[in-house]
Amino acid sequence: MTSPRRALIVIDAQQEYFDGLLRIQHPDPDESVARIRVAMDAAEHAGAPVVLVQHGLPAEAPVFASGSATFANHPDVAAREGQVSKRITKQLSSVFAGTDLEAWLRERDVDTITLGGYMTNNCVLASAAGSEGLGFSVEVLSDATGAIDLTNDAGSVPARQVHETLMALLHSSWAAVADTDTWVAALQAGKPLPKSDLVTSAAQGRDAR
């Protein structure tokens, strides 16, 4: 078993998710951003590259308007902007769509990306799923991400259910899911996180009935 060559990808830890229309409801955003800080500091200490991503839309957009107060990173993350390895602004959900991130990671022989940030139900999910065809192993930090309540014509789902469902879904196929402390221990030990798969998850789900 080879040691993972990791990069931490901090997705959209912006004020939109704290003060804007898309305020994170679960886990508590103050707690999740604290875990993001822990992950960033641990990655820097371990010599793993940190990529800081921001979502940017035109100035007239209702969310993530470039140059607006809610476009800015959360102050705890902004304080670390000068220490990160790369910064990206994106306009689509996946961190790979319309960016040079894939090429940048390959130039540095990264084979495993760790995702933290927002939202679980949009950019984290899209980035994890989008990695499948690129060959990167994916890790997701369950307590350094977050979701919102959703209501539309298809139904209504509270943020906790959204988040917990997607963590189980991700772990069943696209990512190894763990809390930040477990990930930091694996990072320091140079070991991969354990990951399930769809067949095992399905069998365990059947047996749990």
trRosetta pair geometry for C-beta under 8 A, 3 or more apart (Angstrom, degrees):
i j d omega theta_ij theta_ji phi_ij phi_ji
1 191 7.8 32 129 -137 132 77
1 192 7.1 -116 -179 11 119 113
3 190 4.0 -31 -133 174 124 103
3 191 7.2 -66 -124 -75 73 32
4 111 6.5 -134 -153 77 67 97
4 112 3.9 -12 -168 9 117 152
4 137 6.7 -99 -127 71 116 138
4 190 7.4 -178 37 -171 69 55
4 191 7.6 35 4 137 100 16
4 192 5.1 115 -42 -86 118 79
5 108 7.8 -175 156 128 121 82
5 109 5.5 -43 145 121 166 85
5 110 5.2 -146 119 -124 98 40
5 111 4.9 79 48 18 97 87
5 112 6.3 142 64 21 47 89
6 43 7.4 -118 114 -127 116 101
6 48 4.8 -15 88 -140 96 135
6 110 6.9 21 175 -147 10 95
6 112 4.7 -42 -96 85 69 105
6 113 7.3 136 -155 -103 66 23
6 114 5.8 23 -166 -16 116 110
6 139 7.7 -18 -128 21 117 133
6 187 6.6 -79 41 -118 160 93
7 48 6.2 -176 -105 172 36 93
7 49 4.5 -19 -123 73 96 97
7 50 7.3 175 -170 -87 74 23
7 51 6.0 40 160 -10 117 108
7 85 7.7 -96 -142 55 107 144
7 105 6.0 -120 13 -120 152 100
7 108 7.3 87 -67 90 127 136
7 110 4.5 -11 -17 -134 114 148
7 112 7.5 159 20 87 62 57
7 113 5.5 -24 66 -113 88 72
7 114 7.1 -165 91 24 40 79
8 39 5.9 163 -146 151 142 105
8 40 6.7 -173 114 -99 151 53
8 43 4.2 -87 -5 -82 138 159
8 48 6.0 88 -13 118 94 119
8 49 7.3 -165 31 99 69 50
8 50 4.8 -15 69 -113 105 73
8 51 7.0 -178 91 26 53 69
8 113 7.9 135 -108 -164 16 62
8 114 4.8 -31 -110 69 64 110
8 116 6.9 -4 -171 13 98 110
9 51 4.8 -14 -113 66 68 110
9 53 6.5 23 -178 -13 89 121
9 95 5.8 -20 -177 -102 141 178
9 101 7.8 51 -116 -160 127 141
9 113 5.3 15 -10 -175 121 110
9 114 6.6 167 21 76 73 50
9 115 5.3 -21 70 -103 105 62
9 116 7.4 162 84 30 55 63
9 117 7.6 -82 123 8 71 129
9 127 7.1 -152 112 168 148 152
10 13 5.5 -33 165 -13 107 123
10 36 6.0 90 -131 -162 114 114
10 39 7.7 154 -83 93 101 121
10 40 6.5 3 -59 -78 140 108
10 50 6.7 19 -8 -176 110 97
10 51 6.9 -177 25 88 69 54
10 52 5.2 -12 64 -113 111 62
10 53 6.5 -179 88 23 55 78
10 77 6.7 178 155 -142 148 128
10 84 7.8 -101 29 -113 123 136
10 116 5.5 -21 -112 75 66 96
10 117 5.0 122 -175 -57 54 120
11 53 4.9 -12 -119 64 53 126
11 95 6.2 -106 -102 -68 108 117
11 115 6.3 7 -12 -160 123 91
11 116 7.0 176 20 88 81 40
11 117 3.3 176 58 82 68 143
11 118 6.4 -155 102 43 91 42
11 123 5.0 -177 166 123 137 127
11 124 6.2 178 56 -75 152 71
11 127 6.5 -140 -85 -14 148 156
12 16 7.5 -46 177 54 104 119
12 17 7.0 105 135 -26 96 131
12 53 6.0 -38 -39 104 61 93
12 54 6.2 107 -105 -131 58 37
12 55 4.8 13 -105 -10 119 103
12 64 7.9 -46 -141 -103 115 125
12 117 5.3 118 52 167 65 124
12 118 5.1 -98 94 67 103 84
12 119 7.7 -46 85 -22 135 57
12 123 5.8 97 9 46 135 165
13 17 7.4 -83 -147 45 36 135
13 33 6.3 121 -159 -121 114 95
13 36 5.7 141 -106 172 145 168
13 52 7.8 -71 31 -149 108 90
13 73 5.6 38 90 -151 85 90
13 74 5.1 -74 150 14 91 109
13 77 4.4 123 104 -46 133 166
13 116 7.8 14 -65 120 118 92
13 117 5.0 -101 -55 -121 82 95
13 118 6.7 122 -92 8 48 101
14 17 6.1 102 69 8 65 94
14 18 8.0 -147 115 8 42 95
14 54 5.9 96 -70 -136 124 88
14 55 6.8 -112 4 37 149 86
14 64 6.9 68 102 -109 160 85
14 70 6.5 76 146 163 105 61
14 71 6.2 -51 -161 -170 134 25
14 72 6.5 140 -150 85 84 31
14 73 5.6 -71 -100 -101 59 42
14 74 6.8 -167 -131 -31 11 71
14 118 7.7 -117 32 55 75 125
15 18 5.3 -70 -149 49 51 105
15 19 5.0 -13 171 29 94 110
15 20 6.5 102 123 -24 71 104
15 69 6.0 -72 92 141 154 71
15 70 4.5 -128 93 -131 96 49
15 71 7.4 -3 42 41 99 21
15 72 5.3 28 -4 68 121 81
15 73 7.4 99 -27 141 78 8
15 74 6.2 145 -73 -82 62 57
16 19 7.4 -68 -107 59 15 69
16 20 3.8 -35 -148 31 53 149
16 21 7.3 -24 -167 41 86 71
16 22 5.3 24 149 48 95 111
16 55 7.6 -61 30 64 152 114
16 63 5.5 82 -148 -166 132 93
16 64 5.5 -24 -62 -67 157 69
16 70 4.1 87 -76 166 66 108
16 71 7.1 41 -40 -78 107 33
17 20 6.9 -8 -36 44 23 102
17 22 5.6 -45 -97 105 60 97
17 23 6.3 112 -177 -124 39 33
17 24 4.9 32 178 -28 99 99
17 29 6.2 174 138 -129 94 136
17 74 7.8 -57 65 -56 99 112
17 118 4.6 57 -99 103 160 174
17 119 7.1 176 -112 -73 124 86
17 146 7.1 122 180 76 129 125
18 23 6.4 50 -152 -124 11 83
18 24 7.3 -14 -78 19 52 95
18 29 5.5 -178 -101 137 77 149
18 33 7.6 4 -78 -41 125 146
18 74 6.0 102 -21 -101 146 105
19 23 7.1 102 -34 -87 5 103
19 69 7.3 -50 87 122 143 110
19 70 6.0 -139 76 -100 98 95
20 23 6.5 172 66 -52 50 72
20 63 6.1 110 158 -128 140 87
20 70 4.1 75 -65 -139 127 146
21 62 6.6 19 -8 144 155 102
21 63 5.5 -95 45 -84 119 109
22 63 6.0 62 -16 -137 117 142
22 118 7.8 130 134 153 120 132
22 119 7.0 -109 173 -56 121 130
22 148 6.0 -97 -164 -59 69 153
23 29 6.9 -97 -173 -25 75 150
23 148 7.2 114 80 -110 46 111
24 27 7.7 5 149 69 120 45
24 28 7.9 105 111 -178 105 19
24 29 4.1 125 64 -77 117 107
24 32 6.8 -74 128 39 158 144
24 118 6.0 -105 -73 -117 123 131
24 119 7.0 -179 -99 -113 93 92
24 146 3.7 38 -159 127 134 138
24 147 6.9 91 -147 54 83 18
24 148 6.2 -104 -119 -71 41 79
24 159 7.5 126 -175 -159 58 148
25 146 7.5 156 47 173 39 107
25 147 6.9 -48 55 96 83 62
25 148 5.4 96 8 -130 103 50
25 149 5.5 20 24 -24 162 84
25 158 7.7 -110 115 -177 138 75
25 159 3.7 162 80 -5 111 162
25 160 7.8 -87 117 -37 98 67
26 146 6.3 171 95 -153 33 85
26 147 5.8 -19 69 58 83 86
26 158 7.6 57 -1 148 142 88
26 159 3.8 149 21 117 105 109
26 160 4.4 -113 -173 -74 173 62
26 162 7.6 133 64 55 116 94
26 163 5.2 -134 107 1 102 143
27 31 5.5 -80 140 80 116 119
27 32 5.0 139 76 -57 104 105
27 143 6.0 7 10 -143 160 65
27 146 5.6 -103 43 -103 61 96
27 163 7.1 169 -28 170 65 170
28 31 4.3 71 75 11 100 110
28 32 6.8 176 84 -11 49 86
29 32 5.6 -55 -137 40 36 108
29 33 6.1 32 164 -18 70 104
29 146 5.9 8 -93 -87 72 179
30 33 6.2 -53 -142 37 26 105
30 34 6.6 33 153 -23 58 106
31 34 5.6 -54 -155 31 33 115
31 35 6.8 30 150 -17 64 102
31 143 7.2 -70 136 -179 102 98
32 35 5.6 -52 -153 34 39 111
32 36 6.6 46 146 -23 66 99
32 143 6.3 -155 -111 162 72 55
32 144 5.5 135 -167 -135 77 31
32 145 6.5 -111 -157 46 131 14
32 146 4.8 -120 -17 -46 173 117
33 36 5.1 -42 -149 29 43 119
33 37 6.7 51 149 -22 64 96
33 74 5.3 -83 -140 118 145 168
33 76 5.7 117 150 58 114 135
33 77 6.9 -97 -158 -36 104 103
34 37 5.6 -47 -156 30 36 115
34 38 6.8 38 146 -19 63 101
34 76 7.5 -49 -90 158 49 169
35 38 5.4 -47 -150 33 40 115
35 39 6.4 41 151 -19 67 103
35 116 7.3 -150 113 -147 95 134
35 141 6.6 178 140 153 122 129
35 143 4.8 166 -84 115 171 93
35 144 3.8 -131 110 -81 112 88
35 179 7.7 -92 -145 -173 141 80
35 180 4.4 -173 -167 -22 104 151
36 39 5.7 -55 -150 37 33 111
36 40 6.3 33 153 -20 67 105
36 76 7.6 117 80 106 106 117
36 77 6.4 -23 121 -82 132 109
36 116 5.1 161 -110 142 84 135
36 117 6.6 78 -110 -74 131 62
36 141 7.9 145 -89 90 61 149
36 144 4.8 135 -68 -160 64 107
37 40 5.8 -55 -147 36 30 110
37 41 6.3 26 158 -15 65 108
37 76 5.3 -62 -73 158 124 120
37 77 7.3 -125 -79 -76 77 64
37 80 7.5 166 -128 -25 74 143
38 41 6.0 -60 -148 39 28 108
38 42 6.2 26 155 -18 65 110
38 144 7.7 -128 54 -86 97 127
38 180 5.4 90 88 151 125 142
38 181 7.9 -27 143 -72 148 63
38 184 6.9 -66 150 -63 104 138
39 42 5.7 -57 -144 38 29 110
39 43 6.2 30 158 -20 65 106
39 114 7.3 -152 -169 128 128 132
39 116 5.4 142 63 -28 163 159
39 141 6.1 -64 -79 -81 149 165
39 144 5.6 24 -15 -111 139 170
39 180 5.3 -105 -62 -140 98 113
39 183 6.9 7 -114 94 103 133
39 184 7.2 -130 -105 -70 59 94
40 43 5.9 -55 -147 35 29 109
40 44 6.4 28 156 -17 63 107
40 50 5.6 65 -139 -132 80 151
40 77 7.4 149 -38 -125 159 75
40 80 5.5 65 147 151 149 167
40 83 7.8 101 165 90 111 122
40 84 7.7 -57 -149 -88 114 92
41 44 5.8 -55 -148 37 31 111
41 45 6.3 31 154 -19 65 108
41 80 8.0 -110 -66 -110 71 143
42 45 5.7 -56 -147 37 31 112
42 46 6.2 20 157 -11 66 111
42 183 7.9 125 97 109 153 91
42 184 4.5 -99 -136 -123 162 102
42 187 5.9 99 147 79 116 152
42 188 7.5 -80 -166 -52 107 95
43 46 5.9 -64 -145 44 29 104
43 48 4.2 -85 -159 72 84 107
43 49 7.5 -44 164 81 118 18
43 50 5.0 120 104 -70 139 101
43 114 7.8 -159 -86 58 126 137
43 187 7.0 -91 -90 -157 60 153
44 47 7.8 40 -180 -69 29 25
44 48 7.7 -81 -57 54 22 69
44 50 6.4 -31 -63 -19 81 132
44 83 6.0 -5 -109 155 142 125
46 187 5.2 -99 -58 156 169 109
46 188 6.5 -124 -93 -89 120 56
48 187 6.8 -79 -18 -154 146 118
49 85 3.8 -46 -153 16 93 165
49 86 7.0 27 175 4 120 99
49 108 6.3 19 -15 149 149 166
49 110 7.0 -79 41 -77 123 132
50 80 7.9 -43 117 145 155 121
50 83 7.3 25 54 114 136 84
50 84 4.5 -100 96 -133 101 81
50 85 5.5 135 49 7 54 92
50 86 8.0 -175 95 34 46 66
51 84 6.8 110 -114 178 17 118
51 85 6.4 -50 -71 67 60 95
51 86 4.8 -15 -116 70 83 99
51 87 7.5 165 -164 -89 61 26
51 88 6.4 16 178 -1 106 113
51 95 7.7 98 118 -176 134 141
51 101 6.7 77 -165 -131 159 111
51 104 7.8 119 -100 105 131 138
52 73 7.2 -18 -178 -94 124 147
52 77 7.2 147 -136 171 121 110
52 80 7.9 167 -78 101 139 94
52 81 6.4 -120 74 -122 173 68
52 84 4.5 -52 -14 -126 113 175
52 86 7.3 -179 28 92 67 50
52 87 4.9 -21 71 -109 97 76
52 88 7.3 169 87 25 48 69
53 87 7.7 165 -84 -160 32 53
53 88 4.8 -18 -111 69 75 102
53 89 7.7 146 -162 -96 60 24
53 90 6.0 -1 -168 1 109 115
53 95 5.4 -86 -96 -121 160 108
53 117 7.2 131 58 117 103 178
54 64 7.9 159 166 -150 82 106
54 71 6.8 66 176 179 125 79
54 73 6.6 -95 -89 -65 115 89
54 87 7.4 8 3 -174 102 96
54 88 7.3 176 28 91 63 54
54 89 5.2 -26 73 -108 92 73
54 90 7.5 163 83 23 41 70
55 64 4.6 -55 108 -135 98 151
55 89 7.5 118 -128 -161 11 67
55 90 5.9 -42 -106 72 61 81
55 91 7.2 110 -158 -109 73 28
55 123 7.2 -121 -64 -75 127 148
56 64 6.0 -150 -112 161 23 104
56 66 4.6 50 -165 -83 103 98
56 71 6.3 53 -111 -146 78 119
56 89 4.4 -1 6 -171 130 116
56 90 7.3 132 24 58 79 31
56 91 6.5 -57 72 -81 68 74
57 61 3.6 4 117 1 126 169
57 63 6.9 64 28 86 142 62
57 64 4.6 88 10 95 102 100
57 65 6.0 -55 78 -94 89 42
57 66 6.6 -160 67 -25 35 82
57 91 6.6 112 -90 -134 66 86
58 61 5.2 122 62 -28 68 100
58 65 6.9 -28 104 -135 39 76
58 66 6.8 -40 -133 16 17 106
59 65 5.2 66 -149 -175 34 106
59 66 5.9 -68 -72 59 66 81
59 67 6.1 -10 -106 45 98 120
59 68 7.3 143 -142 -44 66 99
60 65 6.9 162 32 -123 10 120
61 64 6.2 -29 106 71 136 73
61 65 4.7 179 59 -85 84 79
62 65 7.6 158 49 -46 3 107
63 70 7.1 -82 -152 114 60 138
64 68 7.8 148 168 48 15 121
64 70 6.9 -93 -79 112 34 99
64 71 5.7 88 -160 -101 50 79
65 68 4.0 65 77 -15 98 134
65 70 7.2 66 34 61 81 98
65 71 6.1 -101 76 -49 46 115
66 71 5.7 104 -120 -116 29 161
66 89 8.0 46 -107 -162 111 143
67 71 6.3 50 29 35 20 151
68 71 4.8 109 56 -8 75 102
68 72 7.8 -126 97 -12 51 81
69 72 6.1 -45 -169 13 39 115
72 78 6.5 3 170 -80 97 136
73 77 4.4 -109 167 93 119 110
73 78 4.2 157 81 -66 106 81
73 81 6.7 157 38 -71 152 113
74 77 4.7 75 62 16 86 105
74 78 6.6 -157 87 -13 36 90
75 78 5.3 -52 -132 38 32 115
75 79 6.3 43 163 -30 64 99
76 79 6.1 -43 -153 21 27 115
76 80 7.7 11 150 -5 53 106
77 80 6.0 -68 -163 40 41 104
77 81 7.4 71 140 -58 67 79
78 81 5.5 -13 -159 -28 46 116
80 83 5.0 -60 -169 40 74 115
80 84 6.5 84 135 -44 88 91
81 84 6.3 -47 -155 8 35 112
81 87 7.1 28 -159 -84 90 133
84 87 6.2 97 90 -63 132 81
86 101 7.7 147 118 -114 144 78
86 104 6.0 80 -105 169 168 154
88 95 6.9 89 90 -162 151 90
88 99 5.2 34 -160 -146 132 139
88 100 7.8 -159 -112 47 114 72
88 101 6.0 -16 -80 -67 159 107
90 94 7.8 -130 -176 88 151 43
90 95 6.3 -129 -47 -128 158 46
90 97 6.9 89 -162 72 120 80
90 98 6.4 127 -145 77 81 104
90 99 5.5 -52 -93 -52 99 123
91 98 6.2 -35 42 85 94 156
92 97 3.9 -63 80 99 138 134
92 98 5.6 118 11 14 118 122
92 126 7.8 -134 143 146 86 152
93 97 6.9 48 55 25 57 141
93 122 5.4 -123 -135 166 114 82
93 123 5.0 -152 -167 -97 69 60
93 125 7.8 -30 164 72 128 80
93 126 3.6 73 125 30 117 169
93 127 7.4 -135 138 -41 76 72
94 97 4.2 97 65 -12 100 103
94 123 7.2 172 -83 -149 23 65
94 126 4.3 -118 -66 138 74 103
94 127 4.9 144 -141 -86 65 56
94 129 7.8 -99 -95 67 116 82
94 130 3.9 58 -133 -18 142 163
95 99 6.5 -52 166 39 56 149
95 101 5.5 -2 142 20 94 171
95 123 7.1 80 -47 -179 79 101
95 127 4.6 37 6 -116 95 123
95 130 7.7 177 42 72 65 138
96 99 6.3 -126 -151 52 23 100
96 101 5.6 -111 -103 64 58 115
96 102 5.4 55 -138 -47 106 104
96 127 6.9 134 -4 -133 88 74
96 130 5.1 -167 38 137 124 132
96 131 7.3 152 -26 -78 140 62
96 134 6.8 -141 -118 -51 162 153
97 126 7.8 -39 -10 151 127 123
97 130 6.9 -96 -41 -133 92 158
99 102 7.8 126 91 -1 82 76
100 103 5.1 -51 -175 46 80 113
100 104 5.6 86 125 -29 88 103
101 104 5.5 -60 -145 39 33 113
101 105 6.2 32 160 -20 69 106
102 105 6.0 -59 -151 36 28 109
102 106 6.4 23 156 -16 64 109
102 134 5.9 -119 -126 -144 120 138
103 106 5.8 -58 -147 38 31 110
103 107 6.4 37 154 -25 65 104
104 107 5.8 -51 -151 29 30 114
104 108 6.9 8 156 -1 61 109
105 108 6.1 -74 -156 47 32 99
105 110 4.1 -80 -168 56 88 124
105 113 7.0 -40 -126 -73 149 112
105 136 7.1 -3 136 -93 153 132
106 109 7.4 39 -170 -78 37 30
106 110 7.3 -85 -68 44 27 80
110 113 6.8 63 151 -70 124 77
110 136 7.4 10 122 -124 92 112
111 135 7.8 -61 -146 132 79 89
111 136 6.5 179 -175 -131 40 63
111 137 6.1 38 140 16 80 99
112 136 6.7 146 -107 -175 23 82
112 137 4.3 -25 -107 73 81 104
112 138 7.4 -174 -157 -74 65 20
112 139 6.5 38 173 -10 104 106
112 192 7.1 -155 -102 -115 154 93
113 127 8.0 -104 117 154 140 112
113 131 6.5 -144 42 -110 127 146
113 136 5.2 22 0 163 105 137
113 137 7.4 166 23 84 60 53
113 138 5.8 -16 67 -113 87 66
113 139 7.2 -162 99 31 43 75
114 138 7.9 142 -94 -167 31 50
114 139 4.3 -21 -110 72 75 111
114 140 7.6 173 -161 -79 58 22
114 141 6.6 54 174 -36 99 100
114 183 6.5 111 -143 -165 138 138
115 124 5.4 135 146 -140 133 86
115 127 5.8 149 -110 95 141 130
115 128 6.3 -98 7 -65 157 92
115 138 6.6 3 -8 -168 114 97
115 139 6.9 175 18 87 70 54
115 140 5.0 -20 64 -108 103 70
115 141 6.9 -153 89 12 52 80
115 145 7.2 38 124 -80 90 125
115 175 7.4 -61 28 -129 119 148
116 140 7.9 142 -76 -159 49 53
116 141 4.4 -4 -90 41 95 129
116 144 3.8 -29 -141 122 117 119
116 145 6.0 -135 -148 -62 52 77
116 180 7.7 44 -100 -93 133 105
117 123 7.2 -47 109 94 110 124
117 124 6.7 173 77 -73 76 100
117 144 7.3 1 -31 141 38 86
117 145 6.4 4 61 -110 30 72
118 122 8.0 24 152 53 62 103
118 123 6.8 58 112 46 43 118
118 124 7.2 -63 -151 -31 12 108
118 145 6.7 154 -83 -157 48 62
118 146 5.6 -23 -103 56 96 89
119 122 4.5 54 60 27 102 99
119 123 6.1 101 36 24 57 86
119 124 6.5 -110 104 6 33 101
119 145 7.6 97 -170 179 33 88
119 146 6.5 -70 -136 90 68 63
119 147 5.7 91 -178 -114 101 49
119 148 6.2 -47 -137 -4 144 96
120 124 5.0 -37 -122 51 36 138
120 125 6.6 64 160 -37 49 94
120 145 4.8 100 -76 145 90 117
120 146 6.1 -143 -19 93 103 13
120 147 4.2 -55 46 -65 117 93
120 162 6.7 135 88 130 120 96
120 163 5.0 91 53 -117 168 74
120 166 5.1 140 156 80 109 146
120 167 7.4 -42 -154 -53 134 78
121 124 7.7 31 -1 48 21 99
121 125 6.1 9 -149 -11 23 134
121 147 4.9 77 -16 -132 107 104
121 148 7.0 -107 37 37 129 74
121 150 6.9 -126 147 -49 167 136
121 162 5.1 -32 -66 172 133 123
121 163 7.6 -86 -42 -77 95 55
121 166 6.1 -148 -86 -49 68 156
122 125 6.4 106 34 36 2 104
122 126 6.4 -14 163 -8 47 114
123 126 5.7 -54 -134 42 30 109
123 127 5.9 30 164 -20 65 109
124 127 6.0 -58 -145 37 25 107
124 128 6.3 23 157 -17 62 109
124 140 6.4 88 -179 -134 116 119
124 145 5.3 46 -84 -143 162 134
124 166 7.8 97 93 143 115 137
125 128 6.0 -60 -148 37 27 108
125 129 6.2 17 160 -10 65 111
125 166 6.0 -78 -82 -158 115 130
125 170 7.2 -123 -112 -77 70 110
126 129 6.0 -60 -143 44 28 106
126 130 5.8 28 158 -21 64 115
127 130 5.6 -56 -139 40 27 113
127 131 6.7 38 156 -32 60 101
127 138 7.9 155 123 -133 82 132
128 131 5.9 -53 -159 19 30 114
128 138 4.9 128 -136 163 80 158
128 140 6.2 -20 -84 -63 136 121
128 170 5.6 -10 143 -135 166 112
128 174 4.5 98 149 132 105 129
128 175 4.8 -55 -147 -45 128 125
129 132 6.1 -27 -172 -10 45 115
129 174 5.6 -61 -85 -116 54 157
130 133 7.5 -57 -173 34 45 94
130 134 7.2 31 142 -9 68 120
131 134 5.3 -77 -155 46 48 112
131 135 7.9 -102 170 50 74 25
131 136 4.4 -78 -165 64 112 105
131 137 7.9 -15 147 106 134 3
131 138 4.9 132 70 -61 156 122
131 174 7.2 115 57 -173 102 101
132 174 6.1 -74 -67 -124 106 95
137 176 7.5 13 170 1 102 110
137 192 7.2 -47 149 -135 158 122
138 170 7.9 -99 113 -175 123 106
138 174 5.9 -12 60 150 141 78
138 175 4.1 -70 107 -104 105 88
138 176 7.2 165 95 20 56 68
139 175 6.1 136 -116 -170 16 96
139 176 4.9 -28 -109 68 76 93
139 177 7.5 156 -163 -87 59 29
139 178 6.9 -30 -165 26 105 100
139 183 6.4 127 158 -121 138 119
139 193 5.4 105 -117 21 118 138
140 145 6.5 -13 179 -25 97 149
140 167 7.1 -157 104 -125 131 73
140 170 5.4 1 15 139 153 153
140 171 7.9 -113 47 -64 116 75
140 175 4.5 55 -11 143 105 150
140 176 7.4 171 22 81 70 43
140 177 4.9 -21 67 -106 100 77
140 178 7.9 138 76 26 55 54
141 144 3.7 1 114 42 130 111
141 145 6.0 146 81 -22 73 94
141 178 7.0 -35 -115 79 52 64
141 179 6.9 54 -163 -158 72 28
141 180 5.1 41 -157 -79 121 76
141 183 5.8 -63 -99 -10 95 156
142 145 6.6 -67 -146 34 22 107
142 167 5.1 50 -120 -126 108 136
142 177 5.3 71 -59 177 106 100
142 178 6.6 -141 -1 106 104 13
142 179 5.4 -58 54 -82 102 59
143 179 4.7 30 2 -138 119 89
143 180 5.6 -92 67 -9 106 96
144 180 5.2 88 -34 -68 119 117
145 163 7.4 161 106 -142 97 106
146 159 7.6 7 177 178 79 124
146 163 6.7 -35 -148 -101 38 133
147 159 4.6 166 100 -160 91 83
147 160 7.8 178 66 -64 119 16
147 162 4.2 -166 158 99 152 117
147 163 4.0 -155 9 -64 127 88
147 166 7.1 141 -75 25 139 135
148 159 5.3 -64 -166 -100 12 112
148 162 7.3 -21 63 63 38 160
149 156 7.7 6 176 -171 95 85
149 157 7.2 -179 -156 91 57 52
149 158 5.4 -30 -113 -134 90 47
149 159 4.9 -66 -57 -40 57 86
149 162 7.6 -177 -110 -8 28 134
150 156 7.0 -178 98 -146 58 45
150 157 5.0 4 58 54 98 91
150 159 7.8 119 -12 -81 74 59
150 162 6.1 106 3 -81 115 140
151 155 7.6 -106 -135 121 53 38
151 156 4.2 7 -109 -111 87 92
151 157 7.8 -178 -73 23 54 53
152 155 7.2 12 61 47 66 42
152 156 7.9 158 20 -80 43 59
157 161 5.2 -119 -175 87 92 121
157 162 5.2 113 125 -63 118 90
158 161 5.0 88 64 13 79 103
158 162 7.0 -142 101 -8 38 91
159 162 5.3 -54 -145 36 35 116
159 163 6.0 31 159 -18 69 107
160 163 6.0 -58 -147 38 27 107
160 164 6.1 15 162 -9 66 112
161 164 6.1 -58 -135 44 27 102
161 165 5.8 28 164 -19 64 113
162 165 6.2 -65 -149 38 19 109
162 166 6.3 8 161 -11 60 113
163 166 6.1 -66 -148 40 25 104
163 167 6.4 27 156 -22 64 106
164 167 5.7 -49 -146 32 33 113
164 168 6.6 30 156 -14 63 104
165 168 6.0 -61 -155 39 31 108
165 169 6.2 30 150 -19 67 110
166 169 5.2 -50 -139 39 38 115
166 170 6.0 41 159 -22 68 103
167 170 5.9 -52 -145 36 28 110
167 171 6.3 23 157 -15 62 110
167 177 5.1 129 -168 -166 85 158
168 171 5.9 -59 -144 40 28 108
168 172 6.4 31 155 -26 63 109
168 201 7.5 137 175 -153 86 130
169 172 5.8 -60 -152 30 29 113
169 173 7.1 -28 168 23 61 107
169 174 8.0 14 133 21 75 106
170 173 7.1 -102 -158 54 25 75
170 174 5.3 -68 -149 62 65 98
170 175 4.3 -15 167 43 103 112
170 177 5.5 103 92 -59 110 121
171 175 6.4 -57 -82 83 44 74
171 176 6.8 52 -126 -139 77 29
171 177 4.1 -76 -72 15 105 116
171 195 6.8 -157 -159 -149 69 68
171 196 5.3 54 148 33 88 109
171 201 7.4 138 104 -89 84 134
172 196 5.6 -34 -108 98 44 116
172 197 6.9 41 -176 159 52 16
172 198 5.3 72 159 -97 95 55
172 200 8.0 -161 -139 71 74 80
172 201 3.8 -40 -124 -7 104 170
172 202 7.8 94 -158 -38 126 69
173 197 6.9 69 -97 -152 47 49
173 198 5.1 34 -83 -61 94 97
173 201 7.9 -78 -41 18 72 147
175 195 7.2 -139 138 -127 28 118
176 192 7.0 144 -15 167 168 90
176 193 3.8 149 139 94 140 113
176 194 6.4 150 -143 87 120 29
176 195 3.7 -89 -86 -79 90 97
177 193 8.0 -174 44 140 15 144
178 182 4.1 -112 174 88 122 127
178 183 5.1 151 90 -54 118 84
178 186 7.4 84 73 -2 166 137
178 193 5.1 -132 -15 -145 136 138
179 182 5.2 92 59 11 74 104
179 183 7.1 -141 99 -5 36 92
180 183 5.5 -58 -148 39 34 112
180 184 6.2 38 155 -24 69 103
181 184 5.7 -49 -145 32 32 112
181 185 6.6 33 155 -18 62 103
182 185 5.9 -55 -154 35 32 112
182 186 6.6 29 150 -15 65 106
182 193 7.1 80 133 -122 106 110
183 186 5.6 -57 -149 39 35 110
183 187 6.1 40 152 -24 68 105
183 193 6.5 -28 -104 -74 72 129
184 187 5.5 -51 -146 35 32 116
184 188 6.3 29 157 -17 65 106
185 188 5.9 -56 -146 38 29 108
185 189 6.2 17 157 -8 64 113
186 189 5.8 -64 -142 47 29 104
186 191 4.9 -101 -151 75 78 84
186 192 6.8 -15 -174 149 127 9
186 193 5.3 -41 -96 -71 176 74
187 190 7.6 26 177 -70 28 36
192 195 7.7 -53 149 -13 113 104
196 200 5.2 -135 -166 84 92 123
196 201 5.1 93 143 -58 134 97
197 200 5.0 84 55 17 78 104
197 201 6.7 -151 89 -6 34 94
198 201 5.7 -60 -143 41 27 110
198 202 6.1 29 158 -22 65 108
199 202 5.8 -55 -147 35 27 111
199 203 6.4 25 155 -17 63 107
200 203 5.8 -57 -147 37 31 109
200 204 6.2 25 157 -14 66 108
201 204 5.9 -57 -144 41 29 108
201 205 6.1 33 155 -21 64 109
202 205 5.6 -56 -147 37 29 114
202 206 6.4 32 153 -21 64 104
203 206 5.7 -51 -149 34 31 112
203 207 6.3 25 155 -14 65 108
204 207 5.7 -56 -143 41 33 108
204 208 6.2 35 156 -26 65 108
205 208 5.8 -56 -145 32 29 112
205 209 7.5 48 152 -41 58 89
206 209 6.2 -40 -170 -2 36 114
